[in-house]
Amino acid sequence: MLDQITPIVATYNEAANIKRTLSALSWANEILVIDSYSDDQTLAICAEFNNVRVIQNSYKGPTEQSNFGLAQEIKTDWVLSMDADYVVTPALKTEIAALAPNNDVKGFEVGFEYLINGQPLRGSLYPPRTSLYRHQSAHYQRDGHTQRVAIDGLVLKLQQRMQHDDRKPYSRWLASQRKYAAQEARKLTSAAWQDLSWPDRLRYLGVAPLAVIPYTLIVKGLALSGTAGFQYTWQRVIAEVYLQIARLQLSFGKKSTK
């Protein structure tokens, strides 16, 4: 099935990641890179790969960028939607190659193996994602700071996992978390309680920064992942604290306008 798939990779200043991602996609006849006008070495690295086609588009948000990618000329029925820090492992490639889906199957959900500084963790809070799908049956919708794909049809689960291996500077991660927190705060405050997932209910109650510590270290087993496990846990605590700060700022902002 590999020759029926076009990977679509979104990039912006991903020189630290993109070579690993593209190298693991050598099986694809064409890779479509949607770039938000990177000004580092991202485009130079992409040019090293003969199967990469780059289209640049000004970034207006993850949903808009993903739908822009789907609107391009795609020669295959299936696409593999990826961030620039995702890596298709040999095991996942083998599983995808063996797929022979019926016509009613429109997509496949994939889980993730999370890496810190190249070291795999025993678990993470990173959610599964419908990454492989028939592009004519799909469109993206906004979901907090990110987006989710809406599939018109049956979605099955893959057994093997994709790797999430982001090696950009820590300062870039912090800046992203501040931005994400503001977007997630707006989503959280506008949702009805009954529509919230249990993690979002903990965030709404303000206890998520504390709850995430035992959950990641004990329930997810990251205490056994050594330094990388504790680093990941600390990152999640920071992300949850940023979210609570953003909620407070949003709340004070509303009160000041009354």
Secondary structure as GFF3:
##gff-version 3
##sequence-region A 1 258
A	DSSP	three_ten_helix	2	4	.	.	.	ID=ss1
A	DSSP	beta_strand	5	11	.	.	.	ID=ss2
A	DSSP	alpha_helix	18	23	.	.	.	ID=ss3
A	DSSP	beta_strand	31	35	.	.	.	ID=ss4
A	DSSP	alpha_helix	42	46	.	.	.	ID=ss5
A	DSSP	beta_strand	52	56	.	.	.	ID=ss6
A	DSSP	alpha_helix	62	70	.	.	.	ID=ss7
A	DSSP	beta_strand	78	83	.	.	.	ID=ss8
A	DSSP	beta_strand	86	87	.	.	.	ID=ss9
A	DSSP	alpha_helix	90	97	.	.	.	ID=ss10
A	DSSP	beta_strand	105	110	.	.	.	ID=ss11
A	DSSP	beta_strand	112	116	.	.	.	ID=ss12
A	DSSP	beta_strand	119	120	.	.	.	ID=ss13
A	DSSP	beta_strand	129	134	.	.	.	ID=ss14
A	DSSP	three_ten_helix	135	137	.	.	.	ID=ss15
A	DSSP	beta_strand	138	143	.	.	.	ID=ss16
A	DSSP	beta_strand	146	151	.	.	.	ID=ss17
A	DSSP	beta_strand	154	157	.	.	.	ID=ss18
A	DSSP	beta_strand	162	164	.	.	.	ID=ss19
A	DSSP	alpha_helix	170	190	.	.	.	ID=ss20
A	DSSP	three_ten_helix	193	195	.	.	.	ID=ss21
A	DSSP	alpha_helix	198	205	.	.	.	ID=ss22
A	DSSP	alpha_helix	208	214	.	.	.	ID=ss23
A	DSSP	pi_helix	215	219	.	.	.	ID=ss24
A	DSSP	three_ten_helix	222	225	.	.	.	ID=ss25
A	DSSP	alpha_helix	226	256	.	.	.	ID=ss26
###
